[in-house]
């Protein structure tokens, strides 16, 4: 019985123990559960981690190989390009050298040709010289022309003056204004007056001017201008149509018409003349002969006055006397 | 009163009117009498005489009015105010030649003073009547009409335009072909006055073929005609490149250089002006002139004349040198620089000095070679001196400053 009691107490103790242990275990269950979970999860994590790192490693290997492959390909490409670029640079450099030479040549030859410019400037200089010379000549010519014209004008004015002042011409009796006795030679105006042939003023006074015999230099120098001047004529032929015919009622005596007392006077005066001349024995007869020879002389009267008988013989032509007599009979 | 007495009274009145008008006309042609005539109230007396029955009285009254209006501004205004112009213009069409000349003379005398008076003449229809006169047979009438048109067109562009609109230009070109020199002169001067305002007017003149006729008259011996011809050509060519080219194409240039040695100084000046206007535009045109030896002629011209006459020559050298360095070198080789320095030292007027300085600047600006030439001509000290001179004008100073800077930069 004691053992039963012991067993019973042991059973009680045992049941208490079991209860205690169950309570303990109950208390620890959660904790132990949590711990187990923790351990398990940690283990699982380790497993996963190991798996992941395995995967990573493998991935890295793949990527490593791939990248190497790609890079090598790229590098090859880069090398090719670099080579290409180097070649191109070289070509371009050579092309630049060619172009440089060409451009220099072209510009120097065609655009900014130094020698052409030099030639042009020299040409300009030469041309300038020519032009200057030509212009000088032209100016000289023009000046000379002007001077000539002025001279001609002056001369024509002088001739006109001479034409209008014919009355100032000196005569044998009375020396004119331009011919004073105390001077060795007469004034040029005097010469001009002598040269200008006087004509009485006709109706067309400015048109029918004088004829100038042997006009001095301006006529010779400048023929084209003098044609316009009415007072200088270089040719006689152009004068005559311009002259008006002399008026019909002129007082010129024709032929041998003498005034009534003239012959008687001659005969009367003759002895005086012979007395004056010389006293030779036959002088009277000689004088009378002479008188008869000089019969048609209406100049006879004048010759008596001026004292020159002999120089008029040339003027006595038979034709003259005969026609005069003939006319007288016709009338 | 018998008929004879009546007629005698009228004749006496007419005679006295004629005498009065002739006396007034003679007096009016001398300027010292005009004041007194004006004080005596001659205007109001002449006005009814202009409307007189007898044509010779009208004519002489018109002449007298012309002389009066010619003399002074206010007399011309009085003519306009008294409404004489419409009558004059209407009778321009009908009357005889001497009356037309006298009427054109009055219009010219009125128009010459100011643009407003010219506008008054235009407003009364004067331009149309004058253009009709231009086609008259008598050269004196043509001359008077052309002169009046010239004075009207002178003032400004709108008046010139009204002259052109009346169809004056073909008539004027016909007048250029007249045998009488005086008509040619006036026609050329009128064309010159018309062209000077705007390019369109110049274009109109050119289109009627004026350039060929003007070019033919270049070698005419008459000096005044040459003056006007060159003035007309220069007014045409100044406006634009195409007009200048047209003038050059008429092949005036070697012949015009000859006229630079003409006896008359104004002919020379106008030739120089023409060259300047042509040269202004492009290097090619300058090249034409340099190639025909124009440089030498212009440099000689500068040596021969004084004062204001030198101005176109100086400017021409400047324009030529401005285009390119080759042309500037051509100017230098034609002995331009010594001549310009002579001008600079001899001339006293500021605008001429300014122009000379500008030209020197244009010559020297291209390369160091050019600058060296300018410097060796001892111009730099002179330029500095001009700049420092307190009394020289602003313009001169400005013009001096830029060339000196350029030169100094190159040295």
Interface residues (C-beta under 8 A of the other chain):
Chain A: X117 X120 X121 X124 X125 X127 X128 X129 X130 X131 X132 X134 X135 X136 X138 X139 X142 X143 X146
Chain B: X257 X258 X260 X261 X262 X263 X290 X291 X292 X293 X295 X296 X297 X300 X326 X329 X330 X333 X334
